[in-house]
Each structure stands twice: as C-alpha cells, then as structure tokens.
Amino acid sequence: MKEILRHIIKFILKIAIVVVYRPKVVGKENLPKNEAAVICPNHVHALDSAVIVMMNKRKINILAKEELYKNCFIRFLAKIFGVYPVKRNGRSMESVKISLKLLKNKELLMLFPEGTRNGLAKNIKPKDGAIKLAIQAKVPIIPIGVQGNFKYFKKVKLNIGKPIYYNLTKEESNNKETLDKLTQELMDEIIKLRDEKI
C-alpha cells in the first residue's frame, strides 16, 4: 500500500515540478539501475532534492535535518519517500546505521556534502560523511550539479556525473587529511558539473 501511495504522489508531484521548473536531466545513464550508490548534489534550494527524486525512476532515500519533521505534512511525505531525520550538530550514529543498511540493501541514498543550502557560498567546510559512507559500504558516489535559481517557470537542470569509486586501505579511510582531500575533490567535481553548459 505504501509503495502504491508513493507512486501516486510521485506522479502528481512530478507533473507539478515539470510545469513549474521544466527540468532537464543530463547523464541519467550514470545512475546505477540496480546497485547502491551515494548521490551527492550541490544544495541551492529547499526543492532541489525534490526535483532530483521526482525526475528519477528509482527511489532515492534522503537524510534531512530533523527540524523538518515538526511539520505534519512534510513528516507524512518523509515516511512515504524515505526521508530520514539527522541531527545537525554532531554525528548521529542512528543515521549512520540507517544509511549503511540502505546501501547494503542496494538502495540509493542522497546526501548534501555542503551540509546546508549554499554552504560553499557561506564558506562552510564540506562535510566528509558521504565519503565515509561510500568507503565503508564499498559503493560509488554519484556527483550531481544542480543548475538554476528555482524561480517559477525558469528551467532547472540536473547534470549527473560519472560514478566515483574509492579503494582505500583501512588506515587511509581513517585518516582525516585523506578524507578532507577526497571531500574537496568531490566538491570540485560537483561544482564542475554545476557550471558546465548543458
């Protein structure tokens, strides 16, 4: 029943998004059809995650700030679409467990390395959680460049990059400098996709 409800609501919301934002998606072939991956876009608007979810056939699970769950309607949609709450300050071990379980079950999980909207513009250091999860779960990261300002009836574009695979030793995966370097390289790729003309 939950799956049927999700498909019905997704169909309705997709129509609304297509009408309002006229999304263009490039690089769909880079998303795995049956395997797990961590999806990492830049974060420019409250609705960028919704556009990514609605414009892809596969279910994409999301980790989102727990404050959103105070809204009853959003809480309802969250349960339907696989949105899991995380604490903004500190690392929630519960969210890590949920994430690893989803990836183990060959599902897609979306994380924003910026941690907040327009984090790069605010000079906020990117978070290394996506890299840690990808390494621990032995799955690739799919970078996505979101283009557009989300003004009504202005086109939003999703530029999906090629999978990034990590093959690190246990020592390397626990090294902060290594993780920071990989996180910055990931953000550089996301920015490249964001700025690429498509």
N, C-alpha and C positions, 0 to 999 in steps of 0.2 A: 504493500500500500504506500509506504514511504517513497519507494522508488518511482511509482506511478505519479504521485503527487509532485515529486521533484521534476519529472519530465514535463508535466503540465505547466507548472510555474515557470520553468526554464523557457519553455516555448513562448509563453506570454511576455516574459521579461526580455527575451531576445528580440522579439518584434519591436518592443519599445526602444531598446538600445539601437537597433538598426535604423529606426525612424529618426531618433534624436541625434545619434552620433555618427551614423553612416560609416561604421568601422571597416577598415581594410586590414587584412591579415596576410603577412608575407612570411614564408618559411614554415608553414604548417607541417611539412614533411619532417621537420626536425624534432617534433614531439613524438616520443615513443608511443606505439599503438597499444602495447600490452605490458610494457615493463614499467618499473618505478623510476621516478626522477624528481628532483627538487627544482621547481620553477622559480626563477628569480628575476622579477621585473624591477624597473625603477618605479618610484612611488610619487606620482604627480597630483593625484586627485582621489577623493574618497571612493569614486566609482571605477577606478582603473581595474581593480580586482574583479569587479562585477562584469566588466566588458571582456576580460580575459576568460572568465568562467563561462559566460554565455556564448562566446564565439568558438568554443572548443567542444567537440563531441564527448570526450572523456570527462568524467567527474574530476574536478580539481579541488582538493581539500586545502583549507587555509588556516593559518594561525593568525588570530587577530587580538587586539588589546581587549582585556576583559571588561573594560568600561562600556563597550558596545552592548553588552548583554543586559544592561539596565533598561534598554528599550525592548518592550514586549514583542513588537513586530519583527525587529531585527533578530531577536532571540529565536523566534519561530523559524525565520528563514535560515538562520545559522544551523539549526538542528537538521533542517531539510537538506542543506547544501554541503554540510561537512565543514563548518567553521568552528574552530576550537579556541577557547579563550586562553590568553597567556598574560602573565604579569609583566608590566612594563619595566619595573625595576627589579633587577636580579633575574637569575635563570630559573625557570620553573621546571623542576625535574619531571613533573607530571606531563608537561607539554612535550618534553624530550621523549618520554616513554610513548606517548600517543604518536608522535612523529615517526619514531623508529618502527612502531607497529604498522602504521600505514604503508611505509616504504617496504617493509618486509612482505606485506600483502600485495606488492606490485602496484601500489596506487601512486597518484601524483600529489605532490604537496607544494603549495606556494608559500614562499617567504620573501619578505622585502628586506634586502641587506641594509637599506638606508635606515630601517627601524621606524621611520616616521615619514610623513609627506614632505617631499622636497628636502630630505635630510642633507644632501650634498650642498644645496644652496645655503643651508643653515650652518655649513661647516661642521656637521656632525659626523664623527668617525663611523664608517660602515661596520655593521655587526658581523662577526665571524660564525654565527650559528648555522647558516646554510652550508658553509664549507665543512664544519664539524659533522653535521648530519650526513652529508653526502659521503664523506670519508668513512664514517662509522658504518653506514648502511651499504657502502660499496655501490652507490648509484651515481649517475651523472647529474650535473646541474645544467638546466636549460636557461640561458640568459634571454631576457626579452626587453627590447627597447620600446617603451610606450611613447608615442608621439602625439601631440595635440594638447590643447588647453581646456578641453571638455566644456567649451561653450556650446550652447544649443545649436544644432544643425551645422556644426563645424566638424569636419572629418577627424576621427581618431584612428591612428594606425598602430598596429602591433607588428614589430619586426622581431621574429623568433629566430634566435641564433642556433648554431650547431651545438650539440651536447659537449660538455666539458667533463672529461674523466680524470679522476685522481687516483694515483697509485703510490701511496706513501707508506713508509715504514711506521711502526708504532711510535718510535721516537720522534719522527718528523711530524706526525699528526698531533703530538702533544706539545710541539714547540710553538710558542706564541709568535715569534718572529716569522716563522714559516706560514702560520695561519693568517697573520696580518698581511703578508705579501700576497698570498693566494686570494684573500678577500679584496685587496686593492686591484689585483689583476682582473677579478670577476667584475668589479665595478667599472673598470676601464672598458671591458667588453660590452657591458650594458650601456654605457654612455655612447660607445661607438655605434651600437645598434640604434640607440635613441636619435643620434644625429645623422645617421645615414639616410640619404634621399631614396625613398621607395615609392 
